[in-house]
Amino acid sequence: MTDFSPITISSFKAYDIRGELGKNLDEDIAYRIGRAFAQFLSAPLSNQQKPAIVIGCDIRPSSEALKKATIQGILDAGIDVIDLGMTGTEEVYFATSHYGAIGGIEVTASHNPINYNGLKLVREQSKPISADTGLADIQQIAEKGAFKAAASKGEYQLKEDKTAYIDHLISYIDVNALRPLTVVVNCGNGSAAPTIDLLEQRLQAANAPINFIKINHAPDGSFPNGIPNPMIIANRKVTADTLLAEKADLAIAFDGDFDRCFFFDENARFLEGTYVVGVLAKAFLDKNPAEAIVYDPRNILNTESVIAAAGGKATISKSGHSFIKQVMRENNAVYGGEMSAHHYFRDFNYCDSGMIPWLLVIELLSKSGKTEAPKKLSQLVDEMIAAFPISGEINFKLDGITAPAVLAKLEEIYPQFDSQAATLDKLDGLSVNFPRWRFNVRASNTEPLIRLNVEASGDKMLLDEKTKQLENWIVAQGGTPADH
């Protein structure tokens, strides 16, 4: 690329880059982003010898070309590149610290439609970059084409070996403690399959009695079985049906870049992320009493109850990976979880992983049984679900009204939903807390949607009543229910 005339790049979001191919993301833009990212990170590193940036990409057909363009931009900025090949996002998180790189990039659109793609960026030690901590600066450099001449081009290395990454994942569990379990795994034809296969080999080598049943396994960027997004209810059927047919103990499903892991219990019930957060928070606090646990404000009742009972330190954060990671670092939190199925770990550079959660769950099930057989996954969550029922996230597209306008109006009229005294919180959107129930409404950071979450204390009928009232109110303001 030689034309560095100023342009507008509209694919920069709050904490990553996502765009529609040929519209606001293409190879020229990827080159600019790569070069701007390298220039931004290398500015304070004049005395560092041969800094490098790691990069990987998912299985989408457009990802390899975008990755190559990004690499060229980095090299032209005089920074070395370590190419990880086809990866999930968490592999970039791991490799950035493992190789002592100044930054990392994953080219991925995760669960977005096939005509989209994007880039997720981190800096040294896998620290997040958001609009407030550098992403806006990178956008400005890329848009202006204000690139500095490098003394020499960077050097390129291809390092596809995953051994160190697999070693780290396995270190989270006691493999010798595992008991017989059958696990259905749905990779959605995304990027997770190579890692699953390597973990399976490692478990087999240790004679761990874990049996995998794999569906939609082969990486295929055409996504012949649909975009890998288990948040869409219709996408869960094949996983649930396979689990029941095989009489498996649990099932796991991944999105495209496998930074999220979704669970089904032995009855093929899809487990909402907030209850998985509760399970993992308790598991960590059992081993690490009084540690901080970070969670987002969309669903809080079950998580806060678990943390209080276990003697942990409840620490709330704005939703979104860059915010969660920052709050975890500030509080040295051992674990952080979002209801959206992102799970973060202090020993994983405070980053999210889709692989660590299921490894922890099979270990937890193996160790939890008092008799010969391990406990069932349903036994770990049934009491939580009964005690703190939730609506699940309900999404709305807006017509003729903006998200800020909806939130402002809701802040004025919220007392009409309950006569009891309430507290308000604006950490992330609008949270309204009544004595027996609460709700959160917020604008999506990644899509043109507003998202509603409602939860109650032990009263499913109250939950359903209040959820319906809020849904009807949002529709009356111009909201249209969306399917994800």
Legacy VTK file of the C-alpha trace (Angstrom):
# vtk DataFile Version 3.0
C-alpha trace
ASCII
DATASET POLYDATA
POINTS 484 float
0.000 0.000 0.000
1.404 3.399 -0.957
-1.562 5.798 -0.801
-1.765 7.186 2.718
-4.337 9.890 2.063
-6.601 10.595 5.040
-9.655 8.335 5.269
-12.437 7.626 7.745
-12.469 4.185 9.382
-15.831 3.447 11.001
-15.048 -0.097 12.165
-13.418 0.978 15.451
-15.691 0.125 18.390
-15.460 0.582 22.159
-12.846 -2.138 22.664
-12.169 -3.823 19.345
-12.506 -3.400 15.585
-15.402 -4.958 13.680
-16.651 -4.120 10.231
-18.486 -5.242 7.142
-16.169 -6.511 4.435
-15.801 -4.112 1.517
-17.684 -1.422 3.406
-15.654 -0.395 6.423
-13.045 -3.155 6.573
-10.726 -4.380 3.823
-7.057 -5.213 3.283
-6.004 -1.567 2.889
-7.668 -0.692 6.192
-6.099 -3.750 7.838
-2.677 -2.591 6.623
-3.249 0.844 8.114
-4.393 -0.634 11.418
-1.390 -2.958 11.606
1.039 -0.151 10.886
-0.689 2.282 13.260
-0.798 -0.342 16.026
2.916 -1.051 15.645
3.755 2.659 15.593
1.624 3.323 18.671
3.159 0.475 20.682
6.760 1.065 19.628
6.806 4.820 20.326
8.072 4.476 23.935
10.345 1.504 23.207
13.364 3.104 21.548
15.787 1.167 23.769
14.119 -2.225 23.440
15.831 -4.725 21.191
13.751 -6.140 18.350
10.205 -5.764 19.687
7.627 -8.108 18.148
3.870 -8.340 17.736
2.096 -11.707 17.647
-0.841 -12.279 15.322
-3.314 -15.039 14.577
-6.617 -15.390 12.739
-9.788 -17.430 12.791
-11.033 -19.739 10.048
-13.120 -17.233 8.046
-12.218 -17.040 4.331
-11.405 -13.333 4.640
-9.238 -13.681 7.751
-5.999 -14.898 6.156
-5.869 -12.027 3.647
-6.665 -9.477 6.340
-3.988 -11.003 8.544
-1.385 -10.803 5.754
-2.222 -7.137 5.144
-1.969 -6.398 8.863
1.365 -8.199 9.036
2.702 -6.120 6.157
1.736 -2.947 7.981
3.553 -4.098 11.116
6.678 -5.094 9.191
6.721 -1.774 7.323
6.649 -0.048 10.726
9.917 -1.811 11.554
8.431 -4.261 14.071
8.931 -8.032 13.964
5.945 -10.348 13.569
5.299 -13.755 15.120
2.538 -15.403 13.081
0.634 -18.035 15.065
-1.363 -19.280 12.078
-5.013 -20.189 12.575
-5.898 -19.537 16.214
-8.541 -18.624 18.704
-8.368 -15.250 20.415
-7.096 -16.701 23.669
-4.071 -18.155 21.884
-3.033 -14.596 21.003
-3.551 -13.586 24.630
-1.302 -16.434 25.751
1.364 -15.919 23.086
1.662 -12.177 23.665
2.966 -12.796 27.166
4.686 -16.097 26.395
6.870 -14.506 23.699
7.349 -11.225 25.555
5.718 -9.336 22.675
4.730 -5.686 22.817
1.274 -6.539 21.499
-1.012 -9.081 19.914
-3.728 -9.177 17.263
-6.431 -11.726 16.529
-8.211 -11.301 13.202
-11.746 -12.499 13.902
-15.405 -11.593 13.702
-16.291 -14.214 16.325
-20.055 -14.819 15.990
-20.856 -12.027 13.517
-22.321 -12.785 10.051
-20.078 -14.197 7.334
-19.686 -10.806 5.602
-18.043 -9.318 8.699
-14.587 -9.492 10.186
-12.503 -7.625 12.721
-9.392 -7.312 14.857
-8.923 -7.710 18.599
-5.856 -5.934 19.979
-3.851 -6.277 23.184
-0.618 -4.680 24.337
2.279 -6.042 26.406
1.387 -8.726 28.988
-1.906 -9.117 27.108
-3.303 -5.899 28.578
-6.501 -4.738 26.868
-6.761 -1.684 24.663
-10.030 0.215 24.603
-11.111 3.517 23.099
-9.986 5.221 26.325
-6.598 3.513 26.533
-5.188 3.734 23.041
-7.665 2.440 20.500
-8.757 5.975 19.594
-5.100 6.976 19.126
-4.518 3.997 16.842
-7.613 4.933 14.845
-6.359 8.499 14.452
-2.945 7.375 13.178
-4.556 4.896 10.774
-7.074 7.421 9.447
-4.538 10.205 8.930
-1.999 7.858 7.347
0.524 9.597 9.582
3.095 6.814 9.393
6.698 7.325 10.383
9.457 5.898 8.199
11.153 2.874 9.790
14.938 2.484 9.801
14.465 -1.080 8.565
11.651 -3.533 7.981
10.621 -5.968 10.653
11.317 -9.698 10.419
8.662 -12.388 10.040
8.457 -15.723 11.894
5.811 -18.452 11.697
5.322 -20.226 15.032
2.301 -22.535 14.906
3.371 -24.933 17.663
0.764 -24.965 20.467
2.678 -27.044 23.022
3.291 -24.269 25.559
-0.330 -23.138 25.310
-1.652 -26.672 25.858
0.762 -27.119 28.773
-0.693 -24.022 30.378
-4.310 -25.106 29.893
-3.695 -28.541 31.392
-1.970 -26.958 34.399
-5.346 -25.701 35.660
-6.575 -29.163 36.615
-5.448 -32.315 38.379
-5.646 -34.751 35.474
-5.239 -37.726 37.826
-8.410 -36.714 39.665
-10.622 -36.971 36.585
-13.313 -39.615 36.616
-15.288 -41.120 33.712
-17.261 -38.467 31.835
-18.683 -38.262 28.325
-18.571 -34.777 26.859
-20.266 -33.603 23.653
-18.194 -30.875 21.993
-19.639 -28.583 19.308
-16.923 -26.390 17.794
-19.375 -24.920 15.285
-16.845 -25.480 12.473
-14.896 -22.612 14.013
-11.316 -22.406 15.234
-11.598 -24.501 18.407
-11.099 -27.989 16.934
-7.257 -28.094 16.847
-7.062 -27.119 20.519
-9.758 -29.635 21.501
-7.875 -32.367 19.633
-4.581 -31.523 21.339
-6.222 -31.473 24.772
-7.873 -34.811 24.013
-4.476 -36.274 23.089
-2.958 -34.954 26.306
-5.779 -36.411 28.412
-5.540 -39.759 26.631
-1.795 -39.866 27.218
-2.481 -39.419 30.933
-5.154 -42.167 30.837
-7.831 -39.697 31.886
-11.269 -41.337 31.349
-12.820 -38.469 29.376
-14.713 -39.478 26.233
-15.337 -36.789 23.611
-18.170 -36.846 21.087
-17.448 -34.188 18.485
-19.970 -32.495 16.211
-19.512 -29.723 13.635
-15.863 -30.263 14.368
-13.779 -29.585 11.275
-12.768 -25.917 10.886
-14.661 -24.575 7.863
-14.958 -20.854 7.274
-18.045 -21.298 5.103
-19.812 -22.420 8.307
-21.929 -25.140 6.660
-23.898 -25.613 9.880
-24.478 -21.909 10.520
-22.490 -19.152 12.192
-21.121 -20.544 15.477
-23.115 -18.578 18.023
-24.701 -20.657 20.806
-26.450 -17.555 22.130
-28.962 -18.041 19.295
-31.501 -20.539 20.608
-31.928 -22.342 17.286
-28.204 -23.114 17.198
-28.388 -25.117 20.428
-30.618 -27.920 19.143
-27.958 -30.095 17.531
-25.826 -29.985 20.675
-28.758 -30.809 22.942
-30.042 -33.582 20.673
-26.615 -35.203 20.445
-26.158 -35.066 24.217
-29.468 -36.847 24.805
-28.874 -39.416 22.076
-25.430 -40.269 23.433
-26.504 -40.100 27.095
-23.555 -37.796 27.722
-22.751 -36.143 31.034
-22.546 -32.616 29.639
-22.010 -30.684 26.433
-19.948 -27.646 25.543
-20.273 -25.370 22.522
-18.036 -22.573 21.260
-18.327 -19.430 19.232
-16.078 -18.851 16.215
-12.914 -17.737 17.997
-13.687 -19.843 21.119
-13.179 -17.097 23.658
-16.592 -18.125 25.018
-17.679 -21.554 26.225
-21.346 -22.526 26.652
-22.581 -25.420 28.777
-25.461 -27.912 28.651
-26.172 -30.177 31.621
-26.890 -33.902 31.389
-30.560 -33.159 30.673
-29.592 -31.005 27.661
-30.585 -27.852 29.523
-28.658 -24.824 28.304
-27.037 -23.121 31.285
-27.185 -19.353 31.339
-23.759 -17.820 31.810
-24.570 -16.195 35.134
-24.933 -19.609 36.798
-21.634 -20.822 35.329
-20.055 -17.693 36.833
-21.489 -18.779 40.173
-20.107 -22.310 39.818
-16.608 -21.109 38.903
-16.586 -18.328 41.508
-17.370 -20.872 44.222
-14.722 -23.257 42.891
-12.044 -20.562 43.013
-13.104 -19.259 46.428
-13.058 -22.781 47.855
-9.366 -22.878 46.948
-8.620 -19.161 47.417
-10.694 -17.775 50.330
-11.214 -14.005 50.574
-10.014 -13.395 47.000
-11.709 -10.851 44.734
-14.197 -12.028 42.119
-15.170 -9.604 39.327
-18.563 -9.710 37.587
-20.682 -7.504 35.335
-23.884 -5.658 36.344
-26.341 -7.409 34.032
-27.062 -10.277 36.448
-25.656 -9.987 39.967
-27.961 -11.657 42.516
-26.672 -15.229 42.264
-23.039 -14.187 41.880
-23.114 -11.879 44.880
-24.849 -14.558 46.964
-22.173 -17.139 46.071
-19.326 -14.715 46.804
-20.828 -13.684 50.147
-21.384 -17.282 51.248
-17.807 -18.209 50.327
-16.270 -15.173 52.005
-14.941 -13.590 48.826
-14.677 -9.971 47.794
-17.468 -9.001 45.374
-16.169 -6.531 42.783
-18.476 -5.227 40.061
-17.261 -3.936 36.690
-18.722 -2.453 33.558
-19.470 -5.124 30.933
-16.870 -5.791 28.250
-13.551 -7.557 28.247
-11.323 -4.492 28.477
-13.217 -3.181 31.508
-13.365 -6.549 33.304
-9.634 -7.130 32.774
-8.708 -3.702 34.064
-10.810 -4.099 37.219
-9.339 -7.580 37.765
-5.800 -6.194 37.545
-6.629 -3.342 39.903
-8.027 -5.798 42.478
-5.739 -8.761 41.770
-8.904 -10.819 41.264
-8.459 -14.557 40.913
-11.436 -14.917 38.560
-13.886 -12.770 36.640
-17.041 -13.774 34.806
-19.683 -12.256 32.559
-23.144 -13.630 31.904
-22.226 -13.547 28.193
-19.995 -16.628 28.809
-16.694 -14.781 29.001
-14.571 -16.140 31.849
-11.326 -14.462 32.961
-8.437 -15.880 34.964
-5.632 -14.182 36.878
-3.144 -16.875 35.873
-4.106 -16.399 32.224
-2.901 -12.783 32.205
-6.355 -11.747 33.492
-7.693 -12.714 30.051
-10.744 -14.659 28.956
-10.542 -18.272 27.866
-13.114 -20.640 26.422
-11.008 -23.711 27.191
-10.192 -23.248 30.871
-13.872 -23.205 32.015
-14.791 -26.661 30.726
-11.559 -28.143 32.056
-12.395 -26.726 35.487
-15.961 -28.023 35.278
-14.962 -31.618 34.458
-12.496 -31.496 37.347
-15.174 -30.055 39.628
-17.635 -32.785 38.643
-14.980 -35.452 39.160
-14.116 -34.231 42.656
-17.635 -33.395 43.816
-19.146 -36.861 44.069
-19.190 -38.471 47.499
-19.748 -41.899 45.960
-18.257 -43.746 43.002
-20.045 -41.625 40.423
-19.275 -37.916 39.905
-21.993 -35.371 40.572
-24.183 -34.287 37.697
-23.800 -30.782 36.305
-27.458 -30.084 37.086
-26.726 -30.647 40.774
-24.246 -27.780 40.742
-26.741 -25.252 39.371
-30.281 -26.328 40.334
-30.306 -24.466 43.650
-28.887 -21.327 42.012
-31.532 -21.365 39.282
-34.349 -21.782 41.806
-32.983 -19.132 44.149
-32.290 -16.491 41.509
-34.295 -16.979 38.292
-33.353 -14.744 35.354
-34.987 -13.655 32.114
-31.936 -14.265 29.969
-30.735 -11.404 27.814
-33.504 -9.950 25.634
-32.362 -7.784 22.729
-34.185 -5.011 20.910
-33.484 -3.049 17.760
-34.559 0.587 18.014
-36.614 2.523 15.478
-36.976 6.280 15.778
-35.355 6.542 19.205
-31.784 6.251 20.440
-30.522 4.054 23.248
-29.598 7.078 25.438
-33.131 8.430 24.986
-34.644 5.109 26.045
-32.440 4.958 29.140
-33.181 8.566 30.067
-36.926 7.993 29.794
-36.695 4.733 31.719
-34.838 6.504 34.525
-37.785 8.885 34.842
-40.613 6.355 34.831
-39.092 3.254 36.495
-41.267 3.613 39.666
-44.297 2.554 37.628
-42.897 -1.008 37.580
-42.866 -1.394 41.373
-44.106 0.678 44.305
-41.227 -0.445 46.497
-38.208 1.802 47.046
-35.421 1.269 44.542
-31.771 2.126 44.087
-30.318 3.178 40.740
-26.903 2.496 39.296
-25.434 3.840 36.044
-22.172 1.924 35.955
-23.278 0.243 32.729
-26.529 1.421 31.221
-29.245 1.651 33.861
-29.637 -0.821 36.718
-32.694 -0.525 38.953
-32.686 -2.595 42.140
-35.964 -3.296 43.939
-36.142 -5.381 47.147
-37.256 -8.593 45.401
-36.063 -8.107 41.835
-33.920 -5.936 39.599
-33.269 -5.130 35.966
-30.502 -3.748 33.781
-30.932 -2.086 30.392
-27.864 -1.123 28.398
-26.778 -0.356 24.864
-24.653 -2.994 23.143
-21.015 -2.038 22.628
-20.773 -4.131 19.460
-24.208 -4.094 17.792
-27.053 -1.564 17.243
-29.155 -3.052 20.031
-30.286 -2.434 23.568
-30.199 -5.365 25.954
-32.589 -6.130 28.815
-31.842 -8.435 31.750
-34.267 -9.086 34.605
-33.709 -11.231 37.698
-35.578 -11.997 40.913
-35.007 -13.525 44.325
-36.735 -16.894 44.404
-39.922 -15.839 42.601
-40.270 -17.036 39.003
-43.808 -15.644 38.675
-42.623 -12.193 39.731
-39.743 -12.440 37.270
-42.065 -13.312 34.383
-44.481 -10.534 35.285
-41.817 -7.829 35.453
-40.020 -9.060 32.352
-43.235 -8.817 30.335
-43.934 -5.316 31.630
-40.463 -4.116 30.643
-40.608 -5.808 27.251
-43.931 -4.161 26.475
-42.622 -0.780 27.571
-39.506 -1.017 25.359
-41.610 -2.087 22.377
-43.893 0.895 22.978
-40.831 3.173 22.749
-39.908 1.808 19.326
-38.027 -1.356 20.217
-38.313 -4.484 18.068
-37.300 -7.827 19.618
-34.139 -9.230 18.019
-33.156 -12.901 17.947
-29.748 -12.559 19.606
LINES 1 485
484 0 1 2 3 4 5 6 7 8 9 10 11 12 13 14 15 16 17 18 19 20 21 22 23 24 25 26 27 28 29 30 31 32 33 34 35 36 37 38 39 40 41 42 43 44 45 46 47 48 49 50 51 52 53 54 55 56 57 58 59 60 61 62 63 64 65 66 67 68 69 70 71 72 73 74 75 76 77 78 79 80 81 82 83 84 85 86 87 88 89 90 91 92 93 94 95 96 97 98 99 100 101 102 103 104 105 106 107 108 109 110 111 112 113 114 115 116 117 118 119 120 121 122 123 124 125 126 127 128 129 130 131 132 133 134 135 136 137 138 139 140 141 142 143 144 145 146 147 148 149 150 151 152 153 154 155 156 157 158 159 160 161 162 163 164 165 166 167 168 169 170 171 172 173 174 175 176 177 178 179 180 181 182 183 184 185 186 187 188 189 190 191 192 193 194 195 196 197 198 199 200 201 202 203 204 205 206 207 208 209 210 211 212 213 214 215 216 217 218 219 220 221 222 223 224 225 226 227 228 229 230 231 232 233 234 235 236 237 238 239 240 241 242 243 244 245 246 247 248 249 250 251 252 253 254 255 256 257 258 259 260 261 262 263 264 265 266 267 268 269 270 271 272 273 274 275 276 277 278 279 280 281 282 283 284 285 286 287 288 289 290 291 292 293 294 295 296 297 298 299 300 301 302 303 304 305 306 307 308 309 310 311 312 313 314 315 316 317 318 319 320 321 322 323 324 325 326 327 328 329 330 331 332 333 334 335 336 337 338 339 340 341 342 343 344 345 346 347 348 349 350 351 352 353 354 355 356 357 358 359 360 361 362 363 364 365 366 367 368 369 370 371 372 373 374 375 376 377 378 379 380 381 382 383 384 385 386 387 388 389 390 391 392 393 394 395 396 397 398 399 400 401 402 403 404 405 406 407 408 409 410 411 412 413 414 415 416 417 418 419 420 421 422 423 424 425 426 427 428 429 430 431 432 433 434 435 436 437 438 439 440 441 442 443 444 445 446 447 448 449 450 451 452 453 454 455 456 457 458 459 460 461 462 463 464 465 466 467 468 469 470 471 472 473 474 475 476 477 478 479 480 481 482 483
